[in-house]
Amino acid sequence: MTWLAKALTAGMFTVSVGLGMIACTDSTQQGDPDFTPQNTEQRFSADNSPLVLFDEAHHNFLTMHGRYRAFTQVLQSDGYTVKARSQPFSTTHLNQADILVIANALDRHRTDWSPPFGQAFTAKEVSAVISWIEQGGSLFLVADHTPFPRVIDNLTTALGVEFSHGHVGEAQFSTADNTLAQHAITLAVVPALRTLPGAVSMTGFGVTSAVGGVASAAAEQSTGQIEQVRSFGGSAFKVPQGAVSLLTLGPGKIAVTPEIPFQITADSPRVDVAGWSQGAVFEFGKGRVAIFAEGMMFSSQVDSKSGKKYGLASPGAEHNEGFLLNVMHWLARAE
């Protein structure tokens, strides 16, 4: 989570240019070195471990041993074999994988967010990924706030997904208000969640019970199903026909779309994204796709200056890890 997500959630839109570069270029945003997964029951063994290839060939802001270290740990806790891949996408490499993870790819190494924005993937790479999915591969794709969706829109367009190319405030998704969908992914029981209190939701920046009032230690024990998911900003997208939006933005949600990312003023265009998605899944040919418009929800990161942690360790995100595990099970066809 960043100062920007807080400002958007609170409805504040005048942002100075100087501050506008902090959110993702600030080197103090690092992977949490102390993170430990909730999960202690491994689904897969060495005999049937799915191979997850983690893309690191496209100047990715989120990498396996960097800001997505916690993501990697969660997958490994369930028995997945996770390997970083620094080569461009090709049929030869993709055919080795069960699941491909692409997280916040960029068009080039960047020290700022100034236009122009190119494409992170060549047309040949997009063709290879699409063909691989159609033949049965599974894709886990993260494209956070602008410019991350913009620089991969040759891939997302091929998948039938339309992004807002903006900044969206943080959100809480819950089964209580149907912003978190009923789906095999959310209904599957996660053993680790049974030890946690029942679902909570956020109002502003405080945490309240799903039905209102302050959450307490007396909250009902979790069913083990996914009852809430918290996101920390990001963008939004329209789901393609046949897709299921797992995380649907509620009334009043907007995307602010400045010409230069983070340089937001009162005059910056705004798009009503109520009903748009921050997370969806769908079949594509013989394969499966899971797309998310926010990356922190599947990570644990720490500000190295303040020591404050964001992501999986945050209030309201207690079910995020279980949600990630169930998404991966669906992609691996182990649901």
N, C-alpha and C positions, 0 to 999 in steps of 0.2 A: 504494500500500500504506500502511496506517496502523498505529499501535500496536495497534489493536483486532484487526486481522487476525493480527498476530503473537501476541497473547495467546490468541486462539482456536485457532490452529494449535498452540501449545505446551500447550494444555489449561488455561490460567489463566482463571478466570471471575469473579473478584471485582474489580470495576472501580469506582472512586470516581465519584461524580456529577460532581465537578469536571472530571475528565478526560473524562467521557463526552460532552462537547460538541465535542471537538477535531476528530474525524475529518473531518467535511465542512463545518463552519462556520468552520474556521480559515482566514483569508484568506491564510496563507502557502502554501497548496496551489494552485499556479499551473501554467499550461501551460509546457512547456519551450521557451524561446525559441531554443535552439541545436539543436533536433532536426532531423535530416536523414533522409529516408526511405532505406532500403536500395535500394528499387526504382529502376532506371534505364531500364527497358524499358516504354514506354508502350503499353498495349493499345489505347486508343481515340484517335481523331483528332478534330479539330473537326467533321468530317463525320458521325461516328457517336457522339459523346460522350453517354453517358446523363446525364440531368439528375437530380441528387440534391437533394431539398429537405430542409433541416436545420431541424427544429422548434425555434423559439425563442420560441414564443407562450405557453409554460406554465411560466414560472419555472424553466426547465431549469437544473440544476446544471452540466451539460456543454453547452457552446456551441461553435459553429464556430470562433470566433477566441479562445476562452477555454481552458478545460481540455481541450477536444477539438481544439485547434489541430493537434496531431500527426496525429490521425485524418484531419482535413481535408487535410493535406499528403500523406498516403499516398494518398488517393483522387485528388487532383489529379496526383500523380506518374504515375498510370495513365491519365490523360486524362478523368476524370469532371469534369463541370461541377457544382460544389457551390454552392448558394445558401441563405442563411438565410431562414427564413420566419417572420414575427412575427404573422401573422394566424391566427385560429382555423381549424381544419380545415373545409374545405368541398369539395364536389365540383368546383367551378370551379378552386380552387387545386390540388387533388390531381391533377386530370386533366392538369396541366402536367408532372407528375413521372413519372420511371421508377421511382425509389426514394425512399421517405420514411424519414428517420432521426429517431427519437425517443429521446433519451438523458437519462434521469433527470429526467423531468418532475416537477413538484411542484404541490400544490393551491393554494399561494399563496406570496408572498414570505415566507421564514422567517428568523428570527434564532435559532430554537431548534427542537427536535424534539418539543415537547410536544403531546399530543393536545388537541383532536380533529383527526382527519385527514379532509379532504374529498376530492373527486374532482378530478383535474387536468383531465379532459375532460368536457364536457357529453354528454348522451345523443345529441344531434344530431351532435356531432363523432364519437363512436364509430360511429354509424350510417354516417356519410360515409366513415370510414376502412375499415370492414368492407366496404361496398359497393364501394369503389375496389379493394380487394385482390381481391375476388371477380371483378371484371371484368378483372383482369390486372396490378394494381399490385403492387409489392414493398415489404415493410416490414422495416426493420432496427431492432429495438427493444432498448433497454438499460434494465433496471430493477435497480439495484444493491441494497445492503442496505436493510432497513426504514428509513424508511417508503416508499421509492420504489415497490416493488411494490404496496403498499397503496393508494396514491393513484391508481393506474391500473388497479385491478382490474376496473372496468367494461369496459375494453378487453381485458385478458388473459382474463377470463371468456368474453367473446364469441369469443375465439380458442381456447378450450378449454384454457387453461393455468392450473395451480394453483401459486401461489408459497408458499414457507414463511413469508414475512413475518418473517424473522429475520436474524441475522448468522452468516455461515459463514467459517471460516478460509481462508487462502490455499491453493491447490492446484496440483499439477502434473499435467497430463494427457499421456499418452504412448501411442504405438502399441505399445510394449513390453509394457504391462500391459492393453491394450485399454480404457483410460479415454478415449483419443482414438480415435474411430470411424474405420473404413475407409469412406470416402465419396468421391464425386467431388471434394468440396472439399479433402479432405486428400491425395488421390492426385494431384491436378493439380500439375505441376511449376512451381515459382516460380524463375525464372532466378537471382535474387539469392541464393537459399539455397544454390546450388551452391558458392559460395565460402566457406561457413561449415562448421565442424566438424559431425559427426553429432550426433544427439539426445542430450540430457542430461536428467537428472531431479533433483529436489530431495529431500533427506532433511533434515528440520528446516529450517534456514536455510542449510545448505551446499549446494553443487552437486556432484553425483556423476554418473558415467556411467550410462547407462540400464541397464547390467548390473551395476552396483556398482563401487565404487572411485572414486578421485578423477579427475575429468576432466582431460585433459592435451592439450597441443598436438598429440599424436600421434593424437588421435581421428580416426576415419574421416571422409572428406569427406562432406558431406550429399548425398543423392540429389536434392535439390531439392524433394522432397515434404515435406509437413508431418508431422513426427515427434513434436512436442511443443508444448504450449501451456501457459503459466503464467497463473494468475489470482491476484488479490490480495485476496481476501475476498469480499464481496458476499452474495448470497442463493442460493437454489436453487429449482427448480420441477419438477413432474411434467409430462412431455411428453404431449401429446394423442395419441390413437390415430392412427397413420399417420405420426407425426413421427419423425425420426432424432435421437437425442441424440448430438451430436458430442463433448461434454465431459461425461462421466459421473463423478460423485463416487464415490470408492472406499470401501472398508470403514472404519468408524470416524469418518466425517464426520458432524458434527452441526450443527444450526442452533440458536442460542440466541435465544429470542423474548421479550425483556423487554416489559413494558407500555409503557415509554417507551424509544425507541431509544437505544442506547449505555449506558443505566443498568442494567448487568448485575451481578447478584450470584450467589452460590452457589445461591440459590433460584429463579433465573430458569428458566422452562420450557425444556426442550431437546427437539429433534426429531431422530430418526435420519434423516439424509438420504442415507445410502449408497444408491447406485443412482439418486438424483435427478440432475437435469441442471443445468449452468451454461451450456449452449449447445446449441440445437437448431434444426433447419430442417424446414419442411414446406410442402406445397402447400396452398393454401386457395382453393377455387374455381379460377379461372383464374390466380390470383396465387401469390406465394411469400412466406414469412415466415421471418425469422431472429431468434431471441430469445436474449438473453444476460443472465445474472444478475450480471454484474460488468462495470464500465466501464473500470477502469484498464488492463486487458489490451490495449485498443486505443488507448491514449493514452501520452504521455510527459509526466510532470509533475515539478515540482521544488519542494522545500521552500525558500522564499525566505530562510529563516533559516539553515538548515544547508547549503543548496546540494545536498543529496542528491536524486538522481533516481530515479523509480519508473516502472514500466510497460514500454514497449517497449525501454528501455535497460537493463533489469534482467537479471541472469544467469538463464538458464532461459527467457527470453522471446524468444530470438533468432528463433524461428519465428512469433511472434505477428503480425508485420507481414504475412508471406506468407499466414498463415491469414486475416487480414482481407481481403487482396486476393482470395483465392479465394472467400470468402463473398460478396463483392460481385460477383464474376464470376457466381456461381450466381444471385444475385438479378437480375442484368442479363441472364441467359440467355446469357452469353458463355462458359460453361464448355466 
